[in-house]
Amino acid sequence: MARTKILATLGPASFDRIEQLMSAGVDGFRLNMSHVSPEGYASNSELVEKIRKLDENIFLVGDLQGPKIRLGDFKTVNVTVGDKVSIIPSSESGGGIPIQCNEVYQHVSPGNILLIDDGNVGLRVRDVRKKEILCEVEYGRVIEARKGVNIPNVSIPMEYLAEKDKRDLDFLVKNNFHYVSASYSRTAEDILQVRKFAGDGILIIGKPENYEGEINLQQIVEAADAMMVPRGDFGMEQGVENVPAFQKRLIELCNIRGKMVITATQMLESMMDCKEPKRAEVSDIFNAVLDGSDVLMLSGETSKGNYPIETVQMMNRILGRAEEYLFDKTNGINLGEKMNKLIAAESVSDIVSKSVYAASNSDGIKAVIVPTHKGTTARMISRFRIEQPIIAVCYDPVIRRRLNACWGVIPISTKNKDEKCIVEDSIERAKLAGYVKIGDKVIVTAGIGSYETGNTNMMRIEKIK
């Protein structure tokens, strides 16, 4: 399997194909809470339990809706260019298409454009009459319920955690999800608000999707546990031509800090209706790996596409080729050396992880074995994109599943908590799991004397006996 992890979004196309998706190469599943009502909590809880029984290492991500504008519930509307469309607040009755943010009409004016469903439909505002927004279809064919709405260059004040988000967050915490995406993160305060409500049992993924999120990017990265490159809404809000530079900048900020980063949106969108991807999509995935992504995410491809299994298989094949290229020393791509230069040796953990990287370049090193209490050591080593497997030996099953979202990390379990024998135990666990054998030379690194605090301070090279 590839070292870069695959996150698949759950939906009608995948609910009854979980096992097949795992076999195809999925490492984690995502639930988009924008499409989940309280009435759907019970069935989704059952689905989560099914996933856990099938694979103990699968990580789970829940996406909050956040302060994102969405259409309400209505029957699908087919449109053509030039059609007149009326948009009304969901709280109002009438013949228009409902929009969930009831105050939108107060902030738009003739000339603004409403981009629906990641820009698949464009509605130009022609007039605003009382609470009704009168639009003309500029492009697009289908307007579907609950699709996202972006309005470039228009700022609409919205509280960060709406009541729906609080209910959904409570559901995710109670069902032991490992990560929650804080959609439309605008400032570090938004991340802290989610953490205050959710507690420490779930890790928070920052998801900056507009101008405010971009200008506060560094503080959001510092506050969050992990990050997502949300190319869809960011492209709608900030212009698609700005997406590649934003992607590279955000991934680098995360890599330096050892924070997991997901690249998302339209990775293999053409495979929703076709078994063969577009060549540009293949190059996009390839380059996302070379940029330093930990995880690549599939959205509609696995939630409602016609070929979810084939899509995952294709992504796995592309990741394999990208990683072959990444490790080919003749092509000039060396993410490990790039990180080695960018990471200042300011902490003991940084010094030790840089030493692990240097030692991994020695001849004959077969693996890096990491007994870890909180997962910090494994993440710090992962950022160097070493060629050897990083075997994280965890007592806590929650940490094990979280680490399955980190590039190149293979989490395995142990029942040992005694720091005095963690090195010997970890080597034995890796040997029993078949990742190393007698005679292999391995690097072992951990926090001795600080194991439970997650501070790395020891590295040694061992020959397996």
C-alpha positions in Angstrom: 0.0 0.0 0.0 1.0 3.6 -0.6 2.6 5.7 2.2 0.3 8.6 1.3 -3.0 7.9 2.9 -6.5 7.9 1.3 -9.5 9.4 2.9 -12.9 8.5 1.3 -16.1 10.4 1.9 -19.1 8.3 2.8 -22.4 8.5 1.0 -25.0 6.5 -0.9 -22.4 5.1 -3.3 -20.3 3.7 -0.4 -22.5 2.9 2.6 -22.8 -0.7 1.6 -19.3 -1.1 0.1 -17.1 -0.3 3.1 -15.2 -3.6 3.0 -14.4 -3.3 -0.7 -13.2 0.3 -0.2 -10.8 -0.8 2.5 -9.5 -3.6 0.3 -9.0 -1.1 -2.5 -6.7 1.0 -0.2 -8.8 3.4 1.9 -7.1 4.4 5.2 -9.9 6.6 6.6 -13.5 7.6 6.1 -15.1 11.0 6.2 -18.6 12.0 7.1 -19.8 15.4 5.8 -22.1 16.6 8.5 -23.7 19.2 6.2 -25.7 16.3 4.8 -26.5 14.6 8.1 -29.6 15.4 10.0 -30.3 14.4 13.7 -32.6 11.8 12.3 -29.6 10.2 10.6 -27.4 10.0 13.7 -28.5 6.5 14.6 -27.8 4.9 11.2 -24.4 6.7 11.0 -23.5 5.4 14.5 -24.2 1.9 13.3 -22.0 2.5 10.2 -19.2 3.7 12.4 -19.4 0.5 14.5 -19.3 -1.6 11.4 -16.2 0.2 10.2 -14.4 -0.3 13.5 -15.2 -4.1 13.5 -13.8 -4.4 10.0 -10.5 -2.6 10.6 -9.1 -1.4 13.9 -6.8 1.1 12.3 -9.2 3.1 10.2 -9.3 6.8 11.1 -12.6 8.8 11.1 -13.1 12.4 10.1 -16.2 14.5 10.5 -16.7 17.7 8.6 -18.6 20.5 10.3 -20.7 22.7 8.1 -19.2 25.8 9.7 -20.3 29.3 8.6 -20.8 28.1 5.1 -23.8 29.2 3.1 -25.9 26.3 1.7 -29.1 26.0 -0.2 -32.0 24.5 1.7 -34.1 21.4 0.9 -36.1 21.4 -2.4 -36.5 19.2 -5.5 -33.7 19.3 -8.0 -34.1 22.1 -10.5 -32.9 21.8 -14.1 -31.9 25.2 -15.6 -30.5 26.6 -18.8 -28.5 29.8 -19.5 -30.8 32.9 -19.2 -33.3 31.3 -16.9 -34.7 33.5 -14.1 -34.2 32.0 -10.6 -35.5 33.3 -7.3 -33.6 32.7 -4.1 -35.5 33.2 -0.8 -34.6 32.6 2.9 -35.4 29.1 4.2 -37.5 30.7 6.8 -39.8 32.2 4.2 -42.5 30.4 2.2 -42.8 30.9 -1.5 -41.9 29.5 -4.9 -38.1 30.3 -4.8 -35.1 28.2 -4.0 -34.4 28.3 -0.3 -31.1 29.4 1.1 -30.1 28.5 4.7 -28.6 31.8 5.6 -31.6 34.0 6.1 -29.7 37.3 5.9 -28.0 36.8 2.5 -30.4 39.3 0.8 -29.2 42.0 3.1 -25.6 41.7 1.8 -25.9 41.1 -2.0 -26.7 43.6 -4.7 -27.2 43.5 -8.5 -24.0 42.4 -10.2 -22.9 39.9 -7.5 -22.6 36.3 -8.6 -23.8 33.3 -6.5 -21.6 30.3 -7.3 -23.4 27.0 -6.5 -21.8 23.6 -5.9 -18.1 24.5 -6.2 -19.0 26.8 -9.2 -20.9 24.3 -11.3 -23.7 26.8 -11.5 -23.4 30.6 -11.7 -26.4 32.8 -10.8 -26.0 36.6 -11.5 -27.9 38.8 -9.1 -30.2 41.1 -11.1 -32.4 42.6 -8.4 -33.2 42.3 -4.7 -36.8 42.8 -3.7 -37.5 42.7 0.0 -36.1 39.2 1.0 -36.1 37.8 -2.5 -32.9 37.7 -4.6 -33.7 37.6 -8.3 -31.0 36.0 -10.4 -30.3 35.0 -14.0 -28.5 31.7 -14.8 -25.1 32.5 -16.4 -24.0 28.9 -16.7 -24.8 25.4 -15.3 -27.5 22.9 -15.7 -28.6 21.5 -12.4 -29.3 23.1 -9.0 -29.5 20.5 -6.2 -30.6 20.8 -2.5 -28.1 21.6 0.2 -25.3 22.5 -2.2 -22.7 25.1 -1.1 -23.0 28.7 -2.1 -20.0 31.1 -2.5 -20.4 34.8 -3.1 -17.0 36.3 -4.1 -16.1 39.7 -2.6 -19.1 39.7 -0.3 -18.6 39.4 3.5 -21.6 38.0 5.5 -21.2 38.0 9.3 -22.0 34.6 10.7 -21.4 33.0 14.1 -18.8 30.3 13.9 -20.5 27.4 15.7 -24.2 27.4 14.8 -26.6 25.1 16.7 -26.4 22.5 14.0 -22.6 22.4 14.3 -22.8 22.0 18.1 -25.2 19.1 17.7 -23.0 17.5 15.0 -19.9 18.0 17.1 -21.5 16.3 20.0 -22.4 13.4 17.8 -18.8 13.1 16.5 -17.3 13.2 20.0 -19.8 10.6 21.4 -19.0 8.3 18.5 -15.3 8.6 19.0 -14.3 10.2 15.7 -10.6 10.9 15.6 -10.7 14.2 13.7 -13.2 17.0 13.1 -12.7 19.6 10.3 -13.4 23.1 11.4 -14.8 24.3 8.0 -14.4 27.9 7.1 -11.8 28.6 9.8 -11.3 32.3 9.8 -9.0 32.8 12.8 -7.3 30.8 15.6 -10.3 31.8 17.8 -12.6 29.6 15.6 -10.3 26.6 16.3 -10.3 27.4 20.0 -14.1 27.7 20.0 -14.4 24.1 18.6 -11.8 22.8 21.1 -13.6 24.4 24.0 -16.9 22.8 23.0 -15.5 19.4 22.0 -12.8 18.9 24.6 -9.5 17.1 24.0 -10.9 13.8 22.8 -11.0 14.7 19.1 -8.3 16.4 17.0 -9.2 19.6 15.1 -8.4 20.1 11.4 -8.2 23.7 10.4 -9.9 24.4 7.1 -9.3 28.0 5.9 -11.6 28.7 2.9 -11.8 32.5 2.3 -9.8 35.7 2.5 -9.9 36.0 6.2 -8.7 32.4 6.6 -5.8 33.1 4.2 -4.5 36.2 5.9 -4.7 34.4 9.3 -3.3 31.1 7.9 -0.2 30.9 10.1 -2.1 31.4 13.4 -4.7 28.9 12.3 -2.0 26.3 11.6 -0.5 26.9 15.0 -3.9 26.5 16.8 -5.1 23.4 14.9 -3.9 19.8 15.3 -4.0 19.2 11.6 -5.0 21.0 8.4 -6.8 20.6 5.2 -6.2 22.3 1.8 -9.9 23.0 0.9 -9.4 23.8 -2.7 -13.1 23.9 -3.7 -14.4 26.8 -1.6 -11.0 28.5 -1.4 -11.0 28.6 -5.2 -14.5 30.0 -5.3 -13.7 32.7 -2.8 -10.2 33.6 -3.7 -9.9 32.7 -7.4 -8.9 29.3 -8.8 -5.6 30.8 -10.1 -4.5 31.3 -6.4 -5.1 27.6 -5.3 -1.8 26.1 -6.3 0.4 28.6 -4.4 -1.9 28.4 -1.4 -1.7 24.6 -1.5 2.1 24.6 -1.5 2.3 27.2 1.2 -0.1 25.5 3.6 1.5 22.0 3.1 4.9 23.4 3.8 3.7 25.2 7.0 2.3 21.8 8.2 5.3 19.7 7.2 7.7 22.0 9.1 5.5 21.6 12.3 4.9 17.9 11.9 1.1 18.4 11.5 -0.9 16.1 9.3 -2.2 17.8 6.2 -5.0 16.7 3.8 -5.3 17.8 0.2 -8.9 17.7 -1.0 -11.4 18.5 -3.8 -11.8 17.2 -7.3 -8.9 14.8 -7.2 -10.5 12.3 -9.5 -13.9 14.0 -10.1 -14.1 12.7 -13.7 -14.3 9.2 -12.3 -17.7 9.8 -10.9 -19.0 8.9 -14.4 -16.0 7.3 -16.1 -13.6 4.5 -15.2 -10.6 6.4 -16.7 -9.4 9.7 -15.1 -8.4 12.9 -16.8 -4.6 13.2 -17.3 -4.6 16.5 -15.4 -6.2 14.7 -12.4 -3.4 12.1 -12.4 -0.8 14.9 -12.5 -2.6 16.7 -9.7 -2.4 13.7 -7.4 1.2 13.1 -8.3 2.1 16.7 -7.5 0.1 16.7 -4.3 2.4 13.9 -3.1 5.5 15.7 -4.1 4.2 18.9 -2.3 4.2 16.9 0.9 0.5 15.9 1.5 -0.1 13.3 4.2 -3.6 12.4 3.0 -5.5 12.8 -0.2 -9.3 13.0 0.0 -12.0 11.8 -2.3 -15.3 13.5 -2.0 -18.2 13.0 -4.5 -16.1 10.3 -6.1 -16.8 7.8 -3.3 -19.9 9.4 -1.8 -22.1 9.5 -4.9 -20.0 8.5 -7.9 -20.6 5.5 -10.1 -17.2 3.9 -9.6 -16.1 4.4 -6.0 -14.0 1.2 -5.8 -12.2 1.8 -9.1 -11.5 5.4 -8.1 -9.7 4.3 -4.9 -7.8 1.6 -6.8 -6.7 4.3 -9.4 -5.6 6.7 -6.7 -3.6 4.0 -5.0 -1.8 3.2 -8.3 -1.0 6.9 -8.9 0.3 7.3 -5.3 2.6 4.3 -5.8 4.2 5.8 -8.9 4.5 9.2 -7.2 6.3 7.7 -4.3 8.7 5.8 -6.6 9.5 9.1 -8.2 9.9 10.8 -4.7 12.5 8.2 -3.7 14.4 8.3 -7.0 17.6 10.2 -6.0 18.3 11.1 -9.6 15.3 13.4 -10.2 16.3 16.2 -7.8 13.2 15.8 -5.5 14.3 15.5 -1.9 11.6 16.5 0.6 13.6 15.1 3.5 16.5 17.4 2.8 14.2 20.3 2.2 12.7 19.7 5.7 16.1 19.2 7.2 17.1 22.7 6.1 13.8 24.4 7.0 13.4 22.8 10.5 15.4 24.7 13.1 17.0 22.4 15.8 15.2 24.4 18.6 13.9 21.5 20.7 15.2 18.1 21.7 12.5 16.5 19.6 13.7 18.4 16.5 17.3 17.4 17.1 16.5 13.8 17.6 14.1 13.6 14.6 16.7 15.3 12.4 19.2 12.7 13.6 16.8 9.9 12.7 16.5 11.4 9.2 20.3 11.5 8.9 20.7 7.9 10.2 18.0 6.7 7.8 20.2 7.5 4.9 22.8 5.0 6.1 23.1 1.7 4.3 21.1 -1.2 5.6 18.5 0.6 7.7 15.3 -1.4 7.3 12.8 0.5 9.5 12.3 3.1 12.1 10.5 1.7 15.2 8.8 4.3 17.4 7.2 3.3 20.7 4.9 6.3 21.2 2.4 7.4 23.9 0.9 10.4 22.2 2.1 10.0 18.6 4.4 13.0 18.6 7.6 11.2 17.8 6.1 9.4 14.8 4.7 12.6 13.4 8.0 14.4 13.8 9.8 11.7 11.8 7.1 11.4 9.2 7.7 15.0 8.0 11.1 13.9 6.6 9.5 11.5 4.1 12.1 8.8 4.8 12.0 5.7 2.6 11.9 3.2 5.4 8.5 2.3 7.1 7.9 4.2 10.3 6.4 1.6 12.7 4.6 3.3 15.5 4.0 1.0 18.5 1.0 2.3 20.5 -0.7 1.2 23.7 -3.6 3.5 23.1 -5.9 2.5 20.2 -7.1 6.1 19.7 -3.5 7.2 19.1 -3.0 4.3 16.8 -5.9 5.3 14.6 -5.0 9.0 14.6 -1.5 8.0 13.4 -2.9 6.1 10.5 -3.5 9.5 8.9 0.2 10.3 8.9 2.4 9.8 5.9 4.4 6.6 6.0 3.4 5.6 9.5 2.3 2.0 10.2 0.6 1.9 13.6 0.6 -1.4 15.5 -0.6 -2.2 19.0 1.0 -3.3 22.2 -0.2 -4.1 25.7 3.0 -2.8 27.3 3.0 0.5 29.2 6.2 0.0 31.1 8.8 2.5 29.9 11.6 0.3 31.2 11.1 -2.2 28.4 9.4 -0.1 25.6 12.4 -0.5 23.2 12.6 -4.3 23.5 8.8 -4.6 23.4 8.5 -2.4 20.3 11.1 -4.4 18.4 9.4 -7.6 19.3 6.0 -6.3 18.2 7.4 -5.1 14.9 9.0 -8.5 14.4 5.8 -10.4 15.2 3.9 -8.2 12.8 6.3 -9.1 10.0 7.8 -5.7 9.4 11.3 -6.6 10.5 13.2 -9.9 10.9 16.3 -11.3 12.6 19.5 -9.6 11.3 17.8 -6.4 10.2 19.3 -3.1 11.3 16.7 -0.6 12.6 16.5 2.8 14.2 14.6 3.0 17.5 13.5 6.4 18.9 11.4 7.4 21.8 11.1 9.6 24.8 12.8 7.9 27.7 12.0 9.5 31.0 9.4 11.6 29.1 7.5 8.9 27.3 4.0 10.0 28.6 4.6 13.6 27.8 5.4 12.9 24.1 8.9 14.4 24.2 11.4 12.6 22.0 14.9 12.4 23.5 16.5 9.0 22.5 17.6 7.4 19.3 19.7 4.3 18.8 20.4 1.7 16.1 19.7 -1.9 16.9 20.3 -5.2 15.1 17.3 -7.5 15.4 18.0 -10.7 17.4 
